[in-house]
Amino acid sequence: MIYFDNAATTWPKPPEVLETMHYCLEVVGANPGRSGHKMSLVASKIIEDARQSIADLFNISDYNRVIFTLNATDALNMAIKGSLRVGDHVVTSSMEHNSVTRPLNGLWGKISVTKVRCASDGTLDPDQVKKAMRYNTRAIILTHASNVTGTVMPIREIGEIARQAGVIFIVDAAQTAGLLDINVAEMNIDLLAMPGHKGLMGPPGTGILYVGERIILKNWREGGTGSNSAVPGQPDILPEKYESGTSNFMGIAGLGTGVKFVRHTGQSKILEHELALVNKFLEGARRIPGIKIFGPPDGASRVPVVSFQLRDKDTIAVGGALDQWYNIACRAGLHCSPDAHRTLGTLNSMLVRFSFSYFNKPDEVDFALQCLRELKDRNINQFSSSGCNN
């Protein structure tokens, strides 16, 4: 299998991630932070080390502000619903994932939202964000990079706009954590949401929310924390304030090891490899008649995500044929980002998405290009309703 669906979940994982998780399940196995025996203390230390590694990667001064979540969607729900109040106004973009748009939609009637329209390649003008702000704007919520076009947003500039205006800056780093340099202090990020299972090389079921010093969120969940058990309400200390119940210890341990892999390998080295694959694909695709690429023209302004259409070919059928005939895993559909497809004009036609990882190889890209050359001349109608998971 050639796996080009890394924007959904990175695969394979580094071997050491699997080894760590196996060790935790077979040898440690205890509930971290709930007991004073040796096994529980070892489990707690593993989680603490993971928290510190994450803090170091994103220049977070207090590692207790690293909150473990179920995934990036869970983290974004915590950030959005925990920080907004009735009557607030929010500025966001037209390239957001449903992990942003649906929580905002869930607050319909309580808040107002302005979606700044991005350009046809997914780029965003910071001045338009500034112009969209109102007297009651409480937050700017923005993806760091589109999961459809890979377009990188001007986070640093918009963070400065947010800080000067005194509003909360919430960043969805689902496609950039582990790839692009993210410095929460320099970028004025108040709340940073990210998955553990993509660029950070961890397992599914893991996520992170950084809660900045200026932010006090409404509690998302309450319950056992293993500390201050006599207190009737949720403790105010971090991270316990936002973490309740038994943690995904094995997953967090794997995530911590994934982060260490990223730091040891180097984000710049990982990104260089992945963007080389992007540029190789873009260069080859330009020589295929009938293929249309969406997003920035080269890898310089995008993360390793490329979406495209084949002329006169059903998008879902292309994805199905790549899977069934050529053993290439990709994603065809709306990618849980209908607003982005409205921006691109592809809501009805949809797109095929290739997303590359550090473990993909140049010859896999060459093979995929050859497959697309063949597909443009083949009848693939039998796949038009197969494998569709928008």
N, C-alpha and C positions, 0 to 999 in steps of 0.2 A: 504493500500500500504506500502510495506517495501522499503524504498528509499536508494539505495546503489549507487547513482550517484552524490555524493557530490564533486568529483573532477571537475565536470562540473559546478554545482551550488549547494551550500549548501541549504538544505531544511529539515525541516522547519526553519524559522527564529525565533529568540527570540521574544516573544510577544511585548516587549517594542519597538522593531524596527518598527513593524506595528503601534503601538500606536503613535510613533513620526511622522511617515509619515502621518497618518490620521490627527493629530493635525496641521501639516504644511499646508496640503491641505485645511482643513476646517476653521482653525482659522487665520493662518498667511497669506499664499497665495500670498504674494507680491514678487516683483522682487528684490532680494538682490543686494545692491550696486548700484542701479539705481535711488533712490529717497531718500529724507530726511525725509519722514513721518515715523510715528511710526512702521507701519507694515513692511516697507522695512528695517528699522534699526534692528528690531527683527530677520528678515530673515538673515541679514548680520551677526548678532551675532551668530546665530545657525551654519552658515558655518564656522565662525572663530573658534568656539569651536571644531567643527569636525576636522578642520585643526590642531589645537593644540593637540588634543587627538592622532591623527595619528603621529605627530612629537614626542610626548612623548613615544609612543610605540616603535619607531624605532631609538630613540636617535638622532633625527634631531634637531640641535641647533636652527635653524631659521625656524619657522613654515611656513613662506612665501615661502619656497622652496618645500612645499607640493603642487603639482599641481593636480587638479581634472581633470580626463579624462573620456572618455566613458566606458573604460574597460581596461584590461591589454594589449590587442592587440593594442589599440589606443596609450597607453603609450609607448609600445615598438616601434611602428612606429615613434613616436615623438623622442624617444631616438636615434634610429638607423639612421633615415634619417636626423635628426637634427644635428648629431655630425660627420657623416662621410663625407669625401671629395673625389673628384676624385683622384685616385692613391693610396688610403689607402688600407691597408691589415687588415683583421679581423681574429681572432682566435675564433672558437666556437666548440661545441661538436657534436657528432653524435646522441645525445639524445634530440635534441631541438624540440620544438613545431613549427608548421607552423607560429606562431606569430613572430618567429625569422627568420626562414628559408625563408619565402616568402618576407619579406622586404629586406633581403639580396639578394634574387634572383632578386628582382625588380631593384637592383643597378648593375645587371650583365653588365660587360663591363666597368664599372666605378671604381669598387673596385675588390679586390681579396679576396678569403675566403679560409681558411684552417679549415676543420672539423676534429678535433681530435677524433679518433675512441675510443669509450668506450668498456669496457669488456662486456662479454655476460650477466652479471647481471646488466649492466647499469652503473657500477662504472667508475670513471675517475681518471687517474693518473696525478697529477699536473705537474710532470716532463715532461710529453708529451706535456702539454700546453706550458711550458717554451721552449721546443725544437722547437715548431711550430712557434715561434715568429720570425719576420724578422725586417730588418732595418726600414721598413715603416709600421710596425704594429701600428695601431691607437687605436684599441679596442679589448678587450676580452669580448665576449658576452656569457652568460652561464645561463642555468636554475638552480635554487637552488635545485629543486627536479623534477624528471621525472614524468610526468602525466601518464605514461604507467606502469612503474615498481615501482614508489615511491622512487627510489634510491636517496639518499641525496648526493649532490655534495660537494666537499671540497672548499667551498666558501672562507673561511677565508685564506686558504693557497694560493689560486689563486688570491685573492685580494692583498696579499702581493707581489706576483710575478708582478702583474699589476702595483702596486704603485712603486716598485723598478725600473721597466722599463719605468715608466712615461707614461703609456698608460691608456686609459679610461676603467673602469670596469663597464659593464652593466649587471645587474642581473634581471632575470625573476623570480619573487617570487610568481607566480600564485598558486603554491601548498603549499607554506610555510608561507605566510603572515598570522599572527594570530595563527600559530602553533609553529613554531621554533623561537627562539630568534634571531632577526636580529638587529645588531648594525651597522649602516652605517659607523660610524667613525672607530670603531675597525676592521671592515671587509674591509675597504678601498673601499667601494662601491661609485661610482660616480653617477650612474643612477640606480634607483630601481623602477621597474615596477610591479604593482600588481593589481588584481581585487578587487572590493569591495564586490562581491557577493559570495565569497567562504569562506575562513577561517576567514575573517573579519566580516562575518555575515550580511553584508549589502544587499541591493536589486540589481538586475541586472541593467545594464546601468550605473554603477559607477566603477571608476578605479582611480588609483593614480600613479603619477610619481614623485619620489623625484629627484630633480636636485641639485647635489652637488656644492660646492663653486668653484670648478675648472672648471665648465662646463658652456659654453654659447651655447645654441642650436639655430639653425636657426628656425625662427618662423614657427610653424606648421599651425596655423590659425591666421587671423587678423580680427579686427573689433571692435565693441563696448566693452568697458571695464568699463564704468561708471566713469572713472577718466581720467584726462588729455585729455578731449574730443576735445580741440582745436588743439592738436598736430596731424599733418597729418599722421605720422607713428605710428606704434605700440609702446606703452610706454615700456621703458626698465626696469621698476620696476617690482618686483615679488610680487604676482603671476600673475599680469595682463599681463605680457609679453607673457605668454603661455596660458592664459585663455581669450577667447573672446566670446561674446554673452551671452544670458541668460543661467545660469547654471541649472543643474538638481537639483534644490533646495531641493525638497522633497526626492530625492534619496540620496543626500549628507547628509541630516539630518538623514535619516535612517542608512546610513553608519557610521556616527558619533556615533550613539547609539549602533550599532553593535560593534564598536571598544571599546566603554565603557564596553559593556558586556564581551568582551574578556579580557580586563584589570581587571575587577572586578572578574571574574571567575578565571582567571589565565591561561596563556598559558600552563604552565606545567601540570595543572590539566586537561585541555582539551586534550592535547597530550597524557597524561597517559591513559585516558579513551579510546581514539581512537586507540592507539597502543595495548591496551589490547584486543580490538575487532580484530585487525589484527592478533595478536598471537593466539587468540582462533580459528580464521578461518584457519590459516596456520597449526595449530596442528591437527584440524579436517580434513583438506584437505589431509594431508599426509596419512590418513587412508582410503582414497577413491581410489580404483584402477583406473588407467587410467587418473587421473588428473595431469596436469603438471603446476607448479607455476613458474612464471618468476620474476626475480629480486632477491634481497638479501634474504637469508634463514630465517631471522626473522625480527621483527619490529625495532630492534636497529638501523638499517642503512637505514630506509625508513620512509616516511610519510604514512598515512593510506590509501594507494592505493595498491591493489593486482590485478594482471592480470593473467589469466590462460587459459588453453585449456582442453577440455575433449577428450580423445582419440577416434578417428573415428567419432567425432561429428562436424558438421559444426558450426563454431563460431557464425554466425548470427542466426542460428537456436536455439542455446543454449540461446542466449539473448531473442529471441522471445518467446521461451517456458517458460522461467522464468517470463516474463512479462504476457503472456496470461494464463498460467496454475496456476502460483503460486503468481502472483501479486507482483513480485519483480522487481523493477526498477534498471537496471544497464546499462552499455554501452558496446556494442559489435562492434568491427570494428578496425579502425586504430587510432582513438582518435586524429585526426588532427596532428599526429606525425609520418609520414612515415619514416623519418630518424631513429627514435628509433626502428621501426619495422624491418628496414633493419639491424640494429645492432643486434637485437635479432633473426633474421632469420624468422620473422613471417609476412613479408609484404604480402604474398599471403594467408596465413591461418588466419591471424588476431588473436585477443585475446578478451576474455570477461574480463571486468574490474569491480571489486567491489571497491567502495571508501566510507569510513565510516565517520560519523560525531559525534559530541558530543551528538547528540540526538538519535543516534542508541543505541540499547540495546543488551545484550548478547543473549537473547532468539531469536532475529531476526537472529543472526549469526547461531545459532543451527538449526533453521528452514531452512535457506539457504543451509546448509550442507546436511540436509536430502533431500532437493529437488535435489541437485546435485547427491546424491547417486541414486535417482530414475531415473534421466534423463539419466544416463549412460546406462540404460537398456531399454529405451523407444525409439520409433520411433518418431523423431521430424522433419522429412524432410519437413513437410508442412510449417515450419517456416524459411526455408533456404533463402528466399528472402524478409522476412518481417522485418520491423523495422530497416533496414540497413541505417545508417546515419554516414558514415565513419568519 
